[in-house]
Amino acid sequence: MSRRARFITFEGIDGCGKSTQAKRLASYLKNKGIPVLLTFEPGGTGIGYNIRKILLDPKNKHISPLAELFLYMADRAQHIKEVIGPSLEKGIWVISDRFYDATLAYQGFGRGIDISFIDMLNQKACGKIRPDITFLMDCPVETAIIRISNRIANSNPDKGQLRFEQEDLRFHEMVRKGYLSIAARHKDRIVMVDATSSIDEIERFIINKIEMLT
C-alpha cells in the first residue's frame, strides 16, 4: 500500500452506516501503522462545532436554504484550512465523514439550489484539495429511516442534532437520487457500497478498495 497521504471521504443519506465504516477504516489504517486522522463535517473544528450546533438544531427549521448552504461552506473552508490541508501536508491520511458531495446532494438536490453555484462555492472553499476516493454508502430510504428510528430509541440522542433526520421521506429520496447522480458523474472517484450488507462485509469491501490505492 502506498504511504502517500490519501484523502478519503464517506458519503450517504442519514442512517446509511457511513460513520461506522469511517471509524472502522481509521482503526484498520492505524493498525497498519499508517498515520490517520478521522474527522467529520460539519463540526470538524472549534469554529465548525458552533456552526454544527446551528445547522443541526431542529429549532432552526426555518433557516433559509441559502443561509444553510453558506454555513456549510464556512464550516468547510475552516475545516480545509485548519485540519485537512495541514494533515495531508504532514503525510497524515485523512478520513472525513461527509465532504463536498454532501452539500451537492442535500442543498443542491434536496433543497433545490443551483448545482453550478454550489460547485463554484466548493471550489473556492476547497482550493486544490479533492478526495482521492469516496465511498458512497447506498441503501433504500426506508431502510435508513428504520435505522435512524432504532438509533434514536436506543441511544436517546441530543434532540438538537435531529433537524435533518426529521425531514420528510421525499427530502431523503431527493438526497439519495442526488448522490446517485453525483456518483454517475464521478465514477473514477466514487465507489458505490451496498449499505444493506452486513457491517463486516462492507468493511472487507472497503479495505479491499483501499489496498488497491497506489
C-alpha positions in Angstrom: 0.0 0.0 0.0 1.3 3.4 -0.9 2.2 5.6 2.1 1.5 8.9 0.3 -1.1 10.6 2.3 -4.6 10.0 1.0 -7.9 11.9 1.5 -10.8 9.5 1.9 -14.4 10.6 2.3 -17.6 8.7 3.2 -21.0 9.8 2.0 -24.6 8.7 2.0 -28.0 9.6 3.4 -28.6 9.7 7.1 -28.8 6.2 8.5 -26.6 4.5 5.8 -23.9 3.5 8.2 -21.1 5.7 6.9 -19.9 6.8 10.3 -19.4 3.3 11.5 -17.4 2.4 8.4 -15.3 5.6 8.6 -14.3 4.6 12.2 -13.5 1.0 11.2 -11.3 2.1 8.3 -9.5 4.5 10.6 -8.8 1.7 13.0 -7.6 -0.6 10.2 -5.1 2.0 8.9 -3.8 2.7 12.4 -3.2 -1.0 12.9 -1.3 -1.0 9.7 1.0 1.7 11.1 -0.4 4.4 8.8 -0.9 7.9 10.4 -4.5 8.7 10.0 -6.9 11.4 11.2 -10.7 10.8 11.4 -12.8 13.9 11.1 -16.3 15.0 10.0 -18.5 17.7 8.6 -20.0 19.9 9.8 -18.1 20.5 13.0 -14.5 19.2 12.5 -13.0 22.4 14.0 -13.8 24.6 17.0 -15.5 27.1 14.8 -17.2 24.3 12.9 -18.6 22.9 16.2 -20.5 26.1 16.7 -21.7 26.1 13.1 -22.8 22.5 13.5 -25.0 23.4 16.5 -26.8 25.9 14.4 -27.2 23.6 11.4 -28.5 20.6 13.2 -30.7 22.2 15.8 -34.4 21.5 14.9 -35.3 24.8 16.4 -33.7 26.3 13.3 -36.0 24.6 10.9 -36.9 27.9 9.3 -33.3 28.7 8.2 -33.3 29.6 4.5 -31.7 27.1 2.1 -29.1 29.8 1.1 -28.2 30.6 4.7 -27.8 26.8 5.3 -25.5 26.5 2.3 -23.3 29.4 3.3 -22.9 27.9 6.8 -21.8 24.6 5.4 -19.3 26.4 3.1 -17.9 28.4 6.1 -17.5 25.1 8.0 -15.7 23.5 5.1 -13.4 26.4 4.4 -12.2 26.3 8.0 -12.0 22.5 8.0 -9.7 22.7 5.0 -7.5 25.4 6.4 -7.3 24.1 10.0 -7.5 20.3 9.7 -7.5 18.6 6.3 -4.8 20.7 4.5 -2.2 20.7 7.3 -2.7 17.0 8.0 -2.2 15.9 4.3 0.9 18.1 4.1 2.3 16.3 7.1 1.8 12.9 5.4 -1.3 12.0 7.5 -4.1 10.2 5.8 -7.5 12.0 6.4 -10.8 10.3 6.5 -13.8 12.6 6.6 -17.4 11.6 7.4 -19.0 13.8 4.8 -17.4 16.4 2.5 -18.5 18.4 -0.5 -20.6 15.7 -2.2 -23.0 16.0 0.8 -23.6 19.7 0.0 -24.4 18.9 -3.6 -26.8 16.1 -2.5 -28.5 17.9 0.4 -28.5 21.6 -0.5 -28.5 21.0 -4.3 -30.8 18.1 -4.9 -32.6 18.2 -1.6 -33.1 22.0 -1.3 -33.1 22.8 -5.0 -30.2 25.3 -5.0 -28.4 25.6 -8.4 -25.7 22.9 -8.7 -23.3 25.0 -10.6 -23.4 27.7 -7.9 -22.6 25.1 -5.2 -19.8 23.7 -7.4 -18.3 27.2 -7.6 -18.5 27.7 -3.8 -17.0 24.3 -3.2 -14.1 25.2 -5.5 -13.5 28.4 -3.5 -13.7 26.6 -0.1 -11.6 23.7 -1.0 -8.9 25.1 -3.3 -6.9 22.3 -4.8 -7.9 19.7 -2.2 -10.0 16.8 -3.6 -10.8 13.3 -2.2 -8.7 10.5 -3.6 -11.6 8.1 -3.1 -15.1 8.5 -1.9 -17.2 5.6 -0.5 -20.9 6.2 -1.2 -22.9 4.1 1.2 -26.2 3.5 -0.6 -29.4 1.9 0.8 -33.2 2.5 0.4 -34.5 5.4 2.3 -37.0 3.1 4.1 -34.0 1.1 5.5 -32.2 4.2 6.6 -35.3 5.6 8.4 -35.7 2.3 10.3 -32.1 2.6 11.4 -32.5 6.2 12.4 -35.6 5.3 14.5 -33.7 2.5 16.2 -30.7 4.7 16.9 -32.9 7.4 18.5 -34.8 4.8 20.5 -31.7 3.1 21.8 -29.3 6.0 22.4 -31.6 8.9 23.4 -29.6 11.4 21.4 -29.4 15.1 21.9 -32.6 16.5 20.3 -30.6 19.4 19.0 -28.9 17.0 16.5 -32.0 15.8 14.7 -33.0 18.5 12.2 -32.1 16.7 9.0 -33.1 13.3 10.4 -36.6 14.8 10.9 -37.0 15.8 7.3 -39.8 14.1 5.4 -39.5 11.0 3.1 -39.5 13.0 -0.1 -36.5 15.1 1.0 -34.4 12.0 1.8 -35.4 10.4 -1.5 -34.2 13.5 -3.4 -31.0 13.4 -1.5 -30.4 9.8 -2.4 -31.2 10.5 -6.0 -28.7 13.3 -5.8 -26.0 11.1 -4.5 -26.6 8.5 -7.3 -26.4 11.3 -9.9 -23.1 12.6 -8.5 -21.7 9.0 -8.4 -22.7 8.5 -12.1 -20.7 11.6 -13.0 -17.6 10.7 -10.9 -17.1 7.0 -11.4 -13.3 7.5 -11.3 -13.5 8.7 -7.6 -16.7 7.4 -6.1 -17.1 3.8 -5.1 -20.6 2.5 -4.6 -21.1 0.5 -1.5 -24.2 -1.7 -0.8 -25.1 -0.4 2.6 -27.7 -3.2 3.1 -24.8 -5.7 3.5 -23.5 -6.7 6.9 -21.1 -4.3 8.7 -18.3 -6.8 8.4 -18.9 -7.5 4.7 -18.9 -3.8 4.0 -15.7 -3.3 5.9 -14.0 -6.1 3.9 -15.1 -4.5 0.7 -13.8 -1.1 1.7 -10.5 -2.4 2.8 -10.0 -4.2 -0.4 -10.5 -1.0 -2.3 -8.1 0.9 -0.1 -5.5 -1.8 -0.5 -5.7 -1.1 -4.3 -4.7 2.5 -3.8 -1.2 3.1 -5.1 
